[in-house]
Amino acid sequence: MSAPTAATPVNAEQTGRRVEEVLERLTASGDPAAAAAAEELVRSLMDFYGAGLARILHLLSSSPGELPAELLGDGLVASLLVLHDLHPEDRDTRIARALDGVRDHTLEVLGFDEECGTLTLRAREAGGCGCGSGTGAREAAEAALACFAPEVRAVDVQTAPAGPTLLQIGTAPTGAR
């Protein structure tokens, strides 16, 4: 396997899954010493890279101005900062940043359930035909959120009709009489 470059970026979510799979295989192998050594190795590397990232952030923040938007908007950098609890933005700001990157869907945050990690969104239908775009919107949101807000473990998308709300003929809007 070759080293990642700008042309072949690393996917943080896939890398995390790959590490977990390797650790699970070592645990399943029946050699507890090898499994414990692998877990210690992963923790040591995490500590090392976390300390390096913290130092980079410290050096960048001691310069005039805030961290460059390119750093905070980059999925790989953001996932590393979040993983090491170094990301300077709060959860809601990171969620908004991630959803801003979802191009094909208009998504509105309705709420976040911290206990179960479910983010509830509303997606506007593109054509208002009633066919719904919830599945595609959910997948796009999940992909965007994986790097920026891993505390979001599930996404629930409610579909809202496109355009203004239509009234039935002969009815008055609430409050109008």
N, C-alpha and C positions, 0 to 999 in steps of 0.2 A: 504494500500500500504506500502510495507516495504522499509526501507532506502536502497539506492544504496550501493553496495560494489564493490570490485574489480571484483567479479564474475558476478555481474549484473550492468554493467556500465550505466551511464546516457548518453542519446543522446541529445546533446545541441540543435540541430535543433528541435527535437520533443518536448523538454521541452519548448522552446520558443513558438512553435505553441500552446501548451497546455495553457500557460499563456495568450496568445492572445485570445484564445477561451473562457477562463473563464472571461476575462475582457469584451469581446463582449457580453457574456451571461448576465453579470451584467448590461451592458449598455442597452441591449434589454429588461431587466426586468422592465424598466420604473422608477427605483428608482435612480435618479441622485446622491443622497447623497451616496448611497452604491457604485455606480460606481466610484465616485470621491475618496472615501475612499480606494477602492481597488487599484486604480491607484497610490494614494499616498503611500500605503503600498509597492507596487512593486518598486516605485522610492526609498523609504527609504531603502529597502533591497538591491537594486542595489548599492546605495551609500555606504552602510555599507560593503558589500562584495568587492566592488571596492576599498575602502580604505584599507581593509585587504590585498587584492592582491597587491596593490601598496606597502604596507609595506613589504610584503614577498619579492617582487622583489628588493626593496631597500636593505633589509638585505642580500639577496643572492648576489646582485651585489657588496656589500661592501666587500665580500669575494674575495680572489684571483681568477682570471679567469673569464670566461664568464658564463652565465646561462647554466646549464646542457642541452645538446641536448635532453635528455629524456623529459624535461619539454616542450621545444619548439616543439617537435615532437608528443606530446600527444594531440590527438584531443580535449579532454575535457578541458585540461589546456589551449591549444591554443585558443579555442573558448571563454573561460572566459577572457583571456588576450585581445583578439581582442574586445570583447564586451565592456570592460572597457577602451579601447584605451590605453592599457599598453603593447601590444606585441612589443618587441624591433626590430623585423624584418619589413622591408617595405613590401608593398603589393606584389610586384613582387617576392620577396624572399619567402613569404608565399605561393604564387601560385605555385612556383617551388617545394617547400617542399611538398605541397599537391599532386601534380601530380607525384612526385617521388614515392608516396605511391600507385599509381595505377599500379598494378602488371600485369594485363592481356593485357594492351594496351601500345603502344609506342606513347606518345603524345608530340607534339611540339607546343609551344605557338607562334601564329602568331600575336596576338595583343589583346589589351583590350580597349574597348570603354567606357571611364569613364562616359560619359553622360547617356548611357542606361544600363551600367553595364554588357555588353556582352563580354565574353572572347571567342576569336576565336582560335581554336586548329586545328592541323593537326594530324590525326591518320594514322599510317601505317597499311595496311591490313596485316593480319597474313600470308595468303597464296598467295596473289597477284592474286586471282581468279576473282577479280572484284565484289565480292559479298558484300563488304563493311562491316565495323564494327562500323560505326558511332554511331548507337543508343546505343550499349553497352558501347562504349567509352564515350559517352556523359553522360550516367547515372553514370558510374564509376567516371568520373571527377566531376560531380555535387555533388556526395556523399562526395568525398574527399575534395572539396572546401568549403563545407558548414561550417566546423569548422575553417578552416584556413584562408579563404578569403570570408567572407559573403558579401563583396562589389560586388562580382561576382554574378549577379542575373540571368544570362542566359549563357549557353554554346552552342556555334556553332562549330560543328566538321566537318571538311572537310576531306575526305578520300583520301589518297595518295597511289598509288600502292606500293607493297612491292618490295624491291630490287632496282637495278639500273634501270634508265629509259631506255627503249628499243627504238631503232631507227627503222624506217621502212626501208626495203631494198631499196637501191637506193637513200637514202637521206643522207645528210651530216649534222653533228651537226652544230649549229649556230656558225659562225665565222670560220669554217673549209672549205677550198676550195683548 
